[in-house]
């Protein structure tokens, strides 16, 4: 095993997984904050994020799938 491969394995083991978990947490927080008004909570950033909702439909669909929900929890939101 070469030294570069050993360093790559070490980096993947010690750094890649924690970064992936942190990314997933941040993604979930972003999705939840973007869709607050659909959950009935006022979103102070709603006026700034309204333009990116069409781009986040697929991300929202993946998010509620990771939560274990087969269908979208929001009946008025057409993601499924």
N, CA and C atoms as a LAMMPS dump frame, in Angstrom:
ITEM: TIMESTEP
0
ITEM: NUMBER OF ATOMS
240
ITEM: BOX BOUNDS ff ff ff
-5.0000000000000000e+02 5.0000000000000000e+02
-5.0000000000000000e+02 5.0000000000000000e+02
-5.0000000000000000e+02 5.0000000000000000e+02
ITEM: ATOMS id mol type element x y z
1 1 1 N 0.858 -1.18 0
2 1 2 C 0 0 0
3 1 3 C 0.901 1.239 0
4 2 1 N 0.637 2.13 -0.913
5 2 2 C 1.467 3.323 -1.019
6 2 3 C 1.106 4.328 0.08
7 3 1 N 1.994 5.238 0.282
8 3 2 C 1.808 6.251 1.315
9 3 3 C 0.607 7.151 0.996
10 4 1 N 0.451 7.537 -0.268
11 4 2 C -0.678 8.393 -0.648
12 4 3 C -2.014 7.691 -0.423
13 5 1 N -2.064 6.415 -0.721
14 5 2 C -3.302 5.667 -0.487
15 5 3 C -3.589 5.559 1.012
16 6 1 N -2.558 5.369 1.799
17 6 2 C -2.707 5.307 3.255
18 6 3 C -3.219 6.633 3.81
19 7 1 N -2.68 7.743 3.328
20 7 2 C -3.138 9.063 3.759
21 7 3 C -4.583 9.29 3.318
22 8 1 N -4.919 8.864 2.103
23 8 2 C -6.283 8.996 1.612
24 8 3 C -7.258 8.182 2.461
25 9 1 N -6.91 6.971 2.814
26 9 2 C -7.756 6.134 3.669
27 9 3 C -7.937 6.773 5.045
28 10 1 N -6.86 7.319 5.599
29 10 2 C -6.928 7.981 6.899
30 10 3 C -7.846 9.198 6.844
31 11 1 N -7.72 9.998 5.791
32 11 2 C -8.554 11.193 5.653
33 11 3 C -10.018 10.812 5.489
34 12 1 N -10.293 9.8 4.694
35 12 2 C -11.674 9.352 4.521
36 12 3 C -12.259 8.84 5.827
37 13 1 N -11.472 8.128 6.58
38 13 2 C -11.959 7.542 7.828
39 13 3 C -12.212 8.609 8.894
40 14 1 N -11.309 9.549 9.023
41 14 2 C -11.387 10.5 10.132
42 14 3 C -12.049 11.833 9.79
43 15 1 N -12.123 12.171 8.532
44 15 2 C -12.646 13.494 8.192
45 15 3 C -13.883 13.468 7.304
46 16 1 N -13.982 12.502 6.413
47 16 2 C -15.078 12.5 5.454
48 16 3 C -16.424 12.225 6.125
49 17 1 N -16.511 11.233 6.974
50 17 2 C -17.778 10.897 7.625
51 17 3 C -18.289 12.02 8.517
52 18 1 N -17.464 12.611 9.388
53 18 2 C -17.988 13.732 10.189
54 18 3 C -18.45 14.908 9.339
55 19 1 N -17.761 15.171 8.238
56 19 2 C -18.17 16.261 7.359
57 19 3 C -19.49 15.922 6.679
58 20 1 N -19.67 14.664 6.268
59 20 2 C -20.943 14.261 5.668
60 20 3 C -22.091 14.384 6.661
61 21 1 N -21.868 13.999 7.916
62 21 2 C -22.915 14.134 8.931
63 21 3 C -23.245 15.598 9.199
64 22 1 N -22.224 16.433 9.255
65 22 2 C -22.452 17.862 9.468
66 22 3 C -23.189 18.477 8.292
67 23 1 N -22.843 18.064 7.075
68 23 2 C -23.538 18.542 5.89
69 23 3 C -25.012 18.142 5.932
70 24 1 N -25.29 16.913 6.341
71 24 2 C -26.682 16.456 6.411
72 24 3 C -27.462 17.265 7.447
73 25 1 N -26.851 17.551 8.586
74 25 2 C -27.516 18.367 9.603
75 25 3 C -27.793 19.775 9.099
76 26 1 N -26.82 20.375 8.442
77 26 2 C -27.007 21.723 7.911
78 26 3 C -28.044 21.747 6.798
79 27 1 N -28.054 20.713 5.95
80 27 2 C -29.049 20.624 4.887
81 27 3 C -30.453 20.509 5.469
82 28 1 N -30.609 19.683 6.503
83 28 2 C -31.917 19.543 7.136
84 28 3 C -32.379 20.856 7.767
85 29 1 N -31.459 21.571 8.398
86 29 2 C -31.814 22.858 8.992
87 29 3 C -32.193 23.875 7.92
88 30 1 N -31.48 23.878 6.806
89 30 2 C -31.799 24.796 5.718
90 30 3 C -33.169 24.482 5.125
91 31 1 N -33.429 23.222 4.853
92 31 2 C -34.714 22.842 4.275
93 31 3 C -35.841 23.178 5.235
94 32 1 N -35.658 22.882 6.506
95 32 2 C -36.702 23.191 7.49
96 32 3 C -36.938 24.69 7.576
97 33 1 N -35.867 25.487 7.561
98 33 2 C -36.051 26.938 7.654
99 33 3 C -36.679 27.514 6.396
100 34 1 N -36.397 26.919 5.247
101 34 2 C -36.978 27.421 4.009
102 34 3 C -38.468 27.124 3.902
103 35 1 N -38.903 26.041 4.514
104 35 2 C -40.294 25.641 4.396
105 35 3 C -41.074 25.869 5.683
106 36 1 N -40.641 26.81 6.508
107 36 2 C -41.323 27.089 7.768
108 36 3 C -42.76 27.55 7.571
109 37 1 N -42.995 28.401 6.587
110 37 2 C -44.354 28.902 6.428
111 37 3 C -45.327 27.808 5.996
112 38 1 N -44.82 26.754 5.347
113 38 2 C -45.697 25.641 5.008
114 38 3 C -46.069 24.835 6.249
115 39 1 N -45.231 24.913 7.277
116 39 2 C -45.521 24.242 8.532
117 39 3 C -46.328 25.125 9.476
118 40 1 N -46.651 26.341 9.041
119 40 2 C -47.464 27.24 9.85
120 40 3 C -46.673 28.156 10.754
121 41 1 N -45.372 28.252 10.551
122 41 2 C -44.518 29.121 11.359
123 41 3 C -44.026 30.25 10.462
124 42 1 N -44.081 31.472 10.957
125 42 2 C -43.6 32.607 10.167
126 42 3 C -42.101 32.488 9.936
127 43 1 N -41.706 32.737 8.713
128 43 2 C -40.299 32.67 8.335
129 43 3 C -39.819 34.084 8.018
130 44 1 N -38.909 34.63 8.812
131 44 2 C -38.431 35.984 8.544
132 44 3 C -37.63 36.097 7.247
133 45 1 N -37.112 34.99 6.733
134 45 2 C -36.336 35.019 5.499
135 45 3 C -37.169 34.641 4.28
136 46 1 N -38.473 34.454 4.452
137 46 2 C -39.325 33.981 3.371
138 46 3 C -39.301 34.835 2.136
139 47 1 N -39.26 36.131 2.284
140 47 2 C -39.27 37.027 1.136
141 47 3 C -37.994 36.883 0.31
142 48 1 N -36.897 36.494 0.943
143 48 2 C -35.624 36.349 0.238
144 48 3 C -35.461 34.972 -0.389
145 49 1 N -36.202 33.996 0.105
146 49 2 C -36.025 32.633 -0.38
147 49 3 C -37.112 32.169 -1.332
148 50 1 N -38.096 32.995 -1.607
149 50 2 C -39.21 32.579 -2.453
150 50 3 C -38.747 32.225 -3.86
151 51 1 N -37.697 32.848 -4.346
152 51 2 C -37.214 32.597 -5.702
153 51 3 C -36.549 31.237 -5.863
154 52 1 N -36.062 30.643 -4.788
155 52 2 C -35.348 29.37 -4.931
156 52 3 C -36.213 28.152 -4.632
157 53 1 N -37.492 28.344 -4.293
158 53 2 C -38.356 27.196 -4.023
159 53 3 C -38.446 26.212 -5.188
160 54 1 N -38.6 26.666 -6.427
161 54 2 C -38.677 25.679 -7.522
162 54 3 C -37.435 24.795 -7.629
163 55 1 N -36.281 25.324 -7.273
164 55 2 C -35.05 24.551 -7.353
165 55 3 C -34.924 23.564 -6.201
166 56 1 N -35.674 23.79 -5.135
167 56 2 C -35.546 22.954 -3.951
168 56 3 C -36.626 21.881 -3.842
169 57 1 N -37.481 21.739 -4.831
170 57 2 C -38.529 20.722 -4.762
171 57 3 C -37.945 19.316 -4.638
172 58 1 N -36.957 19.01 -5.454
173 58 2 C -36.338 17.68 -5.389
174 58 3 C -35.624 17.486 -4.051
175 59 1 N -34.972 18.526 -3.568
176 59 2 C -34.293 18.447 -2.27
177 59 3 C -35.298 18.236 -1.148
178 60 1 N -36.434 18.903 -1.22
179 60 2 C -37.479 18.718 -0.218
180 60 3 C -38.02 17.29 -0.267
181 61 1 N -38.189 16.759 -1.465
182 61 2 C -38.659 15.387 -1.618
183 61 3 C -37.672 14.406 -0.982
184 62 1 N -36.387 14.581 -1.244
185 62 2 C -35.37 13.716 -0.635
186 62 3 C -35.338 13.874 0.876
187 63 1 N -35.577 15.09 1.346
188 63 2 C -35.545 15.355 2.785
189 63 3 C -36.663 14.619 3.507
190 64 1 N -37.889 14.692 2.991
191 64 2 C -38.957 14.009 3.719
192 64 3 C -38.853 12.489 3.556
193 65 1 N -38.187 12.016 2.505
194 65 2 C -37.918 10.582 2.384
195 65 3 C -36.922 10.131 3.452
196 66 1 N -35.903 10.969 3.743
197 66 2 C -34.937 10.594 4.776
198 66 3 C -35.556 10.615 6.163
199 67 1 N -36.64 11.367 6.326
200 67 2 C -37.348 11.367 7.605
201 67 3 C -38.255 10.157 7.754
202 68 1 N -38.396 9.374 6.695
203 68 2 C -39.229 8.194 6.748
204 68 3 C -40.671 8.435 6.338
205 69 1 N -40.95 9.588 5.763
206 69 2 C -42.301 9.91 5.319
207 69 3 C -42.432 9.576 3.831
208 70 1 N -43.356 8.701 3.51
209 70 2 C -43.533 8.296 2.119
210 70 3 C -44.078 9.433 1.256
211 71 1 N -45.03 10.181 1.784
212 71 2 C -45.612 11.328 1.092
213 71 3 C -45.21 12.601 1.815
214 72 1 N -45.328 13.708 1.125
215 72 2 C -45.004 14.999 1.726
216 72 3 C -45.94 15.275 2.907
217 73 1 N -45.405 15.776 4.01
218 73 2 C -46.261 16.076 5.157
219 73 3 C -47.16 17.294 4.929
220 74 1 N -46.921 18.012 3.867
221 74 2 C -47.679 19.213 3.563
222 74 3 C -48.62 18.894 2.413
223 75 1 N -49.909 18.892 2.677
224 75 2 C -50.86 18.484 1.64
225 75 3 C -50.938 19.483 0.497
226 76 1 N -50.639 20.749 0.744
227 76 2 C -50.728 21.759 -0.313
228 76 3 C -49.435 21.907 -1.103
229 77 1 N -48.41 21.166 -0.737
230 77 2 C -47.113 21.288 -1.397
231 77 3 C -46.925 20.13 -2.37
232 78 1 N -46.843 20.407 -3.666
233 78 2 C -46.819 19.348 -4.667
234 78 3 C -45.432 18.773 -4.923
235 79 1 N -44.965 17.927 -4.07
236 79 2 C -43.643 17.371 -4.343
237 79 3 C -43.724 15.921 -4.794
238 80 1 N -44.701 15.176 -4.372
239 80 2 C -44.788 13.76 -4.735
240 80 3 C -45.813 13.533 -5.831
